[in-house]
Amino acid sequence: MSNSFGKIFRLTTFGESHGVAVGGIVDGMPSGIAIDEDFIQQQLNRRRPGQSSITTPRDEKDKVSLLSGTMNGISTGTPIAFSVSNTNQHSSDYDNIADIFRPSHADYTYTEKYGIRDHRGGGRSSARETIARVVGGALATLFTQKYGIRIRAYTSSVGNVSLNKDYTELNLDNIDNNIVRCPDEETAKQMIDEITNARNNLDSIGGMITCVITGAPVGLGEPCFDKLQALLAHAMFSIGAVKGFEYGSGFAGTHLRGSVHNDIFYTDNGRVRTRTNNSGGIQGGISNGEDIYFRVAFKPTATILVEQPTINKQHEDVRTIVKGRHDPCVVPRAVPIVEAMAQMVIADAILQNRTTRA
């Protein structure tokens, strides 16, 4: 069962959206790392529902409890278990869809695979499962920051509104200065209007998140099947609603000639650098010391509050309208999730890299 992520730094998650709690176990966290519980909670607060006018009004405080693996605020090297209680479920909102397959949801595939599904909010397919990922990512951050690594993600498009600036032109310290998590204030306003318009029309909208990793050392990534970009892509595609991933020049690079696309090497005070970074900080599947950057595409939220045709368990044509509290756009709350998954990939790669060279 695929409920675990990572090889050495390994997160296993448990729980459903309308169960008692969600949580997880992080194994492989080195001992002696200062565990800042306030920082972990801060990251959860960035993901939590009910944080702004453009997110679901479900009011969950998402208070994390660390159950093991720490002593006097320091990691012990043993598994760190944690849980977050579910306290604001409205399970009755889903009674009308107990036997109905909602369009573009996991209802049908879960039913066919397992013969049973938790219709209350989607169970394991719910975005609430990502709570454990954010905690795991926060713990990974406490480890990777010892290496001077920093990972920041931001909203770079919503619907037809795009932030047409390279990340190097932006002040990424401004990411959390607005509710859509876009570091450009004027573009953020347009994005908020786009989401608000979708919500007012009982609809939803998608978008894109850009993530930037700075300070990563040379040598992360394991050829041939665990190339660093492959690990990042795996991490991002494991997030619900993700429909696309590209790193470096991505698909735009296909329009260039090699003479333009090649990243030319030079030395800067003894450090090997590249004059451009179309490779996105990764060459041959291994980090080269330049910034690693990638983009993740998210589809429109599948739950919309208008009546739609579908089928039921008996494969009969029916019409349904979904009740409940849902995000009109998942992108703003997905920003810390993208960061968390990237943090765990980098933490795991660092630990794996310790075994490759004496």
N, C-alpha and C positions, 0 to 999 in steps of 0.2 A: 504494500500500500504506500502510495507516494505522499506521505505526510511529513517528510523530512527534506531538508535542503542543506547542501554543503557536505564536505568530506571531513575536514578536521574541525573547523568552526561550523557546527552543525545545529540547525534549528529544527525541532519537531513541534508541530502545532496540534492543538485539539480544540474541540468545542464547536457549537453551532450558534447561529445568530439569536435563536429564541430559547436556547438552553440555559442552564444555570450560570455558566461562565465560559469564557474562551481563555486560552493560555498556551503555554509552551514550555519546552525545556531547551536550553542552550548548552550544548556539550562542546568541549574544546576551548573554552575561554581560559587563557593562561592565568595562572595565579599571580597575585600581587598587583592587580589592576584596581585602581580606585573606582568604586561603583557609586556614581553620582545619581541617586534616585530622583532628585529634582530634575535633572536633565532628562532622564528616561520619561518622567511624567510630562515634561514640557513637549517632548516629541509626540507623545500620545495626544496631548491637547491640540497639536496641529492637525491631527488626523480625525479627531472626535467629531461626531455629528452635532448639529445645533450650534455651530460656532459663528455662523453669519447668515445673512438674508438670502444667500444663494446656495445654501446647503440644506439637507434634510432637517426638519425641525425635531427629529427624535432627540431627546435630551438625555444623553448618557455621559456621565462624568468620566468614565473609563479610568478609574483609579487602579493602578497596578499594585499588586502585592508580590514581593519577592519571597519565595518560600524556602530556598536553599541555595547553596553555592557561594554565600558571602558571609563574612564575619568581620565585625567592626568596620564595615564599609569597604572591605577589600575582598576581591575574588579569591577563592580558595583553590581554584583549579578543578573543582568538582562540578557536576551539572548544576546550572542555575535554573530552577523551576520558578514559574510565575503564573499568576492568574489575574483576570479582570472580570469582575462580576457583570452580568447583564441585569440591568435594573429598570429598564423603561420599555419593555416589550409590549406591543399591542398585538398579540397573536391572533385575536379574533378578526383583525383586519384581513386575514388571509383565508378565513373559512370558506369564502365564496369561490376560491380557486383550488380547493383540495383535490378535485378530480379534473382540473383543467390545465392544459399546457400553455403557459404564457409565451407569446411570440418572443423569440430571440433569447429566452432564458434557458437554464439547464434543466428545466422540469422534465422534458421528454427524455433527454439523454440519461439523466440520473435514474429515472424510472426503468428504462430499458436495461441499464447496466446492473442496477442493484435490486430491481423488483420492488423498490420502496423509495419514497422520497419524503423529506421533511419540507412540507409546503409552507411552513411558517418562516417567511423571509428567505427561503432558499437553503436553509441549513448550512452545510459546508461550502456551498457555492456562493454564499453571501459575502459581501465585501467586509463584513464584520470579522471574518477570519484574519484579515490583514492586521488586526491589532497585534497579534503575536509577532508578525513580521516587523512591525515598527519597534517593538520592545527588543527583538533580536538585533535589529539594525542599530538601535541606541547603544546596546552593549558592545556591538562591533565597533562603533564610533569611539567608545572609551578606550578601546585597544588601538585602533588605527591612528588616533590622534597622537600617540606616542611617536609615530613616524613622520609627523608633520603633514599627514594626508588630510585633505578637506574635500568633502563631497557636498555639492549644492545643486538642487534641481529647481526649476521654475516653469511656470506656464508660458509657453511660447506661441500657442495659438488656441483660439476657441472659435469653432465654426469658421466663418470667413474672415475673422479678425486675426492677423498674424503680427508677431513682433519681428519686423524685418531688420534686425540688427544682430551682428555676431555677438557672442557672449563676451568677447574681449572689449566690446564697446559699452558694456553695461556695468553698473555697480550692483553686484550680486548681494551686497549687504541690504539692499532694499526689497528683497524678495517678499518678506513677511510684512511689508508696510501697507499692503492692501489685501482685501479678502479673496482676490483671485490668484494671488501669489505670482504676479508678474512684476519684474523689477523696473519696468518703464511705466510711470504713473499714467501718462496719457493713453497708452495702449490698454492699460488695465481698466480704465474707465469704459472703453469701448467693449472690452471683453465682458465686463459686468453687465453692460446693457444687452449684449448678445444672450447671455444666460438668463437675464431677467425676462427678455422677450420670449424665449423658449418656455420658461415657466409660466408666464401669463397666458400662453397659448396651450397650456397643459401638455407641453411637448418637452423634448430633451435635446441636447446637443453634445457633440464630441470636441476633441481638441488634441493638443500635443504638449508634451513635457520635454524640455531639454535638461540634460544633466551634465555637470562638469566635475571631473575629478582632478584636483591639483595636488602636486607633491608625491604622486605615486613613484616608487623607485623603479629603476630598470630591472627587468627580469621576471615580472609577474605574468603568469600564464603557462600552461602546460601543453605543448604540442604533443600529439596532433589533434586529438579529439576534445581537449579541454583548453583550446585557445581562449585567451582572455575575453575576446569579443563574443565567443560562443557562450561562455559562462554568463556574461552580462545579458545576452539575448535570452538565454534560458530563464534567468532571474526575472527579466521584465515580462516575458510571455507567460510566466506563471501568475501574473497579476490579472485578475478578472477585468474584462473590457479592453484589454490591450489587443490591438490589431496590427501593429507594425513596429519595427525597430530598425534603426540605421545608425551607424557610427562614422565618425570622420566625415569625409565628403559625401558618403552615403550614395543615394541614387543620383544625385546631381553630378557626382564624379564620373558617371558613365558618359557624360556629354563632353568630357575633356580628353585631350591627347596626353599621352604619357609624358611628353616633354613639359607639359604644364602641371600635370598632377603629381609628378615625382617630388618627394620632399628631399631637398638637397642638404647633405650633412655639412657641418662646420664645427669648429671647436671654440668654446668660449671659456677662457680661464681654466682650461683643462677638461671642461665638461663637453661631451658630445651633444650637439643640438641639431635641430632641423630648421631651415629657414621658413618653411611652411609646415602646416600640420594637417594635410589632407588625410594622413593615415589615422588621425584621431588618437594619437599617442600609443598605437599598437601596430607592430610590424612582425609578421610571421607568427601572429597569435601571442606575442610577448610585448609587455609594456616597454617603451623606449625612453621613458623619463619626461616626455612632453605631456601636456594636458590631455587627458582622456575625455572625450565628449561624445554624447550620443543623444538620440531623440527617440521618444516613445509615443506612439499614436494610440489614442483611446477612442472607442466608438461612442456614439450617443447612448446615454443610459437606456437600457432596454425597457424599464418600467416607465410608462407614460399613462397619464390619467384620462385617457379617452377610450371609448369602446372600440375593440378590435375583433376581427374574426379569428378563430383558432379551432382546435379540436379538443375533445376530452379523452379520458382514458379508454373509452369505448370507440375512439376514433370517429366520433360523430361531430359534425360541424356545429359549432356553438359560437356565441359572441360573449366577450368578457370585458369587464372594466376593473382594473386593479385599484384596490384601496391602499391606504397606508401612507408612509412618509418617506419620500425618496429625493435624491439629489437630481436636479435637472441637468447637471453636468458633474461628472465624477472628477474632473481634472484638478480643481483646487485642492481637494482632500487627498488626491493621489500623489501630490508632490512629496510629502514625507515618506510615502510608501516606496516610491522610486528611489529616494535617497537611501532608505533602509536596506532595500535589496542590494543596491550597489555596495553599501558598506559591508554587508555580509560576504559578497563576492570577493572584495578586496581583502578583508580579514582572512578569509579562507586561503586566498592565493598567497598571502604573506606567510602563513603557517606552512603551506605546502612548499614554498620556496626555501624554507629553512633546511629542507632535506635534499636539495639538489646540488649543493656545492659546499665543499669543506671550508 
